[in-house]
Amino acid sequence: MDKIPEKVLEAVKEAAPEGRLSCADAHDLAKRLDVELLMVGKAADELKIKLKNCQLGCF
């Protein structure tokens, strides 16, 4: 697995102060940080942050 850049970990942590991150916010973060959406998802997993309001209805 690729190492998750610190800037991604920090941005995800900041975007999810209550331990939850919406799918739309994850997409926005990936675009803003110029990383793949999967990297944001991996960062959320590592930080034990749950995704909510999934656009696919998965979470």
C-alpha positions in Angstrom: 0.0 0.0 0.0 1.2 3.5 -0.8 2.1 5.7 2.1 -0.6 8.2 2.8 0.9 11.8 2.6 0.7 13.7 5.8 -1.1 16.6 4.0 -3.9 14.1 3.2 -4.1 12.7 6.7 -4.3 16.3 8.2 -6.9 17.5 5.7 -9.1 14.5 6.4 -8.8 14.9 10.1 -9.6 18.6 9.9 -12.6 17.9 7.6 -14.1 15.3 10.1 -13.9 16.8 13.6 -16.7 14.5 14.8 -15.1 11.3 13.2 -17.5 11.4 10.2 -16.9 12.6 6.6 -19.5 12.9 3.9 -18.8 11.2 0.6 -19.2 14.6 -1.2 -16.6 16.1 1.2 -14.2 13.2 0.4 -14.6 13.9 -3.3 -13.9 17.6 -2.7 -10.8 16.9 -0.6 -9.4 14.6 -3.3 -9.9 17.2 -6.0 -8.5 20.0 -3.8 -5.5 18.0 -2.8 -5.0 16.6 -6.3 -4.9 13.0 -5.1 -7.0 10.0 -6.0 -10.3 9.5 -4.1 -9.0 6.1 -3.0 -6.1 7.9 -1.1 -8.7 10.0 0.8 -10.6 6.8 1.6 -7.5 5.1 2.9 -6.7 8.1 5.1 -10.2 8.0 6.5 -9.8 4.2 7.2 -6.4 4.8 8.9 -7.8 7.6 11.1 -10.9 5.5 11.9 -13.2 8.1 10.3 -16.5 6.9 9.0 -18.0 7.9 5.7 -21.6 9.2 5.7 -24.1 10.2 3.0 -22.6 8.0 0.4 -23.6 8.9 -3.1 -23.9 5.2 -3.9 -25.9 4.4 -0.8 -23.1 2.1 0.5 -22.5 3.8 3.8 
